[in-house]
Amino acid sequence: MGARIFVTQAPFSCGTLAPVAWYEGAFFYQVFPDRFFRAGPPGKPAPTGPFEPWEAPPTLRGFKGGTLFGVAEKIPYLVDLGVEALYLNPVFASTANHRYHTTDYLQVDPALGGNAALRHLLEVAHAHGIRVILDGVFNHTGRGFFAFQHLLENGPESPYREWYYVKGFPLNAYSPHPNYEAWWGNPELPKLKVETPAVREYLLGVAEHWIRFGADGWRLDVPNEIQDPEFWRAFRRRVKGANPEAYIVGEIWEEADFWLQGDMFDATMNYPLARAVLGFVGGEALDQELSGRTGLGRIEPLQALAFSHRLENLFSRYRPEVVRAQMNLLTSHDTPRLLTLLRGDADRARLALSLLFLLPGSPTVYYGEEVGLEGGHDPENRGGMIWEEGRWKKGIRESVKRLARLRKEHPELRTAPYTRIYAVDGHLAFTRGPYLVVVNATPFPFRQDFPLHGALPRGSQAVDLLSGAVCTPMGGRLCGPELPPFSVAVWVEV
């Protein structure tokens, strides 16, 4: 299937510390392939359409025709934004537009361009220094998967009976009450029997296969529903054996100490951090009713000190390399859009995204958040990407781009630990190594005059790397200029 392609990007290091993994602090961008961009030839069998109009509201069953060739064509856009890694929602053959209903784990969906399209995307992305991780759905299959179809056709005589948890025959595959175990009782998603040796080896082989094909890691869908730690330990051995640099991140919505001991996952999707950031920045603008009907739950409003305490708890419960590797996100395909959660408040959205780039971990942006794409619950949150620049919220995009560049220019913003300096009301200051970050999460200007507690050297000038403002700390206080509403400053000694 072609030679393994490696990205020749040097690992970052911090002072005398050992080099850190490429994914520690990397800027990830999540792409829902059907909704990103249409381009390139289809795979075979080729879809004939018609596709759902790109600008039309997305539907549960509709396809918009985005492809992996389309993602590859937009790599220059991602490079300009500062993206360092792509997280792709599932790309394997499926009967669903989101492709969590897998029918063939060894073939890329022909509607996305087939295996050739993934090969092309990997080559283009790697040539631009961008890594690519895939979404692995190993708890369940779609009804169209070969083993389930065999069972459906042949009943108890099928030699694939032990691939699933069957409770009776004939299978009620198109009934609201399936007589087999399925994800949350959904008959479209029969649960795999991972303790069966053949199932186990098949899935581990799939994991290894795509890493050897050229993927740089896996995001794992609902891994907690495979309640078999030894499976995930074997998964890690197979993946890291194929590429020791591969990234393994699990979809765990809560604190995840059990999964992050170094024998299963490198990181998890950091929804606890998302809740904290949204609680601090969202204030009265946050749509609590909307968030309450999602996995985010009702989000508690937080003042600066409570917000910092949440962060400190998250950063202290894991080893430093795990903290740096956590996939720090605000939204995803499983939540409402950021701007919608914040009731259209672009200033708060800009600040929330900025914080992802200033905290330890890997900032992760769901496609379109940087241009203000809106949407509520699934499927509204999975609309077609906006490519008409006149419709972009350019202030949000420019902020993301600028913060991404700042992290590249100042590597300690990726690696240094978080230390709180000041936290009162909606105002927070913390250090990342030699950098002092000041956050104003209020609708009013904030005079940056507070005790430094040694955060900047005495008697030296400091410059804000974002505004260019210069100040001279006096009497152990910053004595800086006013910080506009919903803004950040990043101070460092001149």
Secondary structure as GFF3:
##gff-version 3
##sequence-region A 1 494
A	DSSP	beta_strand	28	31	.	.	.	ID=ss1
A	DSSP	three_ten_helix	33	35	.	.	.	ID=ss2
A	DSSP	alpha_helix	68	73	.	.	.	ID=ss3
A	DSSP	alpha_helix	75	81	.	.	.	ID=ss4
A	DSSP	beta_strand	85	88	.	.	.	ID=ss5
A	DSSP	beta_strand	92	94	.	.	.	ID=ss6
A	DSSP	beta_strand	102	108	.	.	.	ID=ss7
A	DSSP	three_ten_helix	110	112	.	.	.	ID=ss8
A	DSSP	alpha_helix	114	127	.	.	.	ID=ss9
A	DSSP	beta_strand	131	136	.	.	.	ID=ss10
A	DSSP	alpha_helix	146	154	.	.	.	ID=ss11
A	DSSP	three_ten_helix	155	157	.	.	.	ID=ss12
A	DSSP	three_ten_helix	161	163	.	.	.	ID=ss13
A	DSSP	three_ten_helix	183	185	.	.	.	ID=ss14
A	DSSP	alpha_helix	197	213	.	.	.	ID=ss15
A	DSSP	beta_strand	217	220	.	.	.	ID=ss16
A	DSSP	three_ten_helix	223	225	.	.	.	ID=ss17
A	DSSP	alpha_helix	229	242	.	.	.	ID=ss18
A	DSSP	beta_strand	247	250	.	.	.	ID=ss19
A	DSSP	three_ten_helix	257	259	.	.	.	ID=ss20
A	DSSP	beta_strand	267	268	.	.	.	ID=ss21
A	DSSP	alpha_helix	271	282	.	.	.	ID=ss22
A	DSSP	three_ten_helix	283	285	.	.	.	ID=ss23
A	DSSP	alpha_helix	288	292	.	.	.	ID=ss24
A	DSSP	alpha_helix	304	317	.	.	.	ID=ss25
A	DSSP	alpha_helix	320	325	.	.	.	ID=ss26
A	DSSP	beta_strand	327	329	.	.	.	ID=ss27
A	DSSP	alpha_helix	338	341	.	.	.	ID=ss28
A	DSSP	alpha_helix	346	358	.	.	.	ID=ss29
A	DSSP	beta_strand	362	366	.	.	.	ID=ss30
A	DSSP	three_ten_helix	369	371	.	.	.	ID=ss31
A	DSSP	three_ten_helix	380	382	.	.	.	ID=ss32
A	DSSP	three_ten_helix	389	391	.	.	.	ID=ss33
A	DSSP	alpha_helix	394	409	.	.	.	ID=ss34
A	DSSP	alpha_helix	412	415	.	.	.	ID=ss35
A	DSSP	beta_strand	418	424	.	.	.	ID=ss36
A	DSSP	beta_strand	427	432	.	.	.	ID=ss37
A	DSSP	beta_strand	435	440	.	.	.	ID=ss38
A	DSSP	beta_strand	446	447	.	.	.	ID=ss39
A	DSSP	beta_strand	462	464	.	.	.	ID=ss40
A	DSSP	beta_strand	470	471	.	.	.	ID=ss41
A	DSSP	beta_strand	482	483	.	.	.	ID=ss42
A	DSSP	beta_strand	487	493	.	.	.	ID=ss43
###
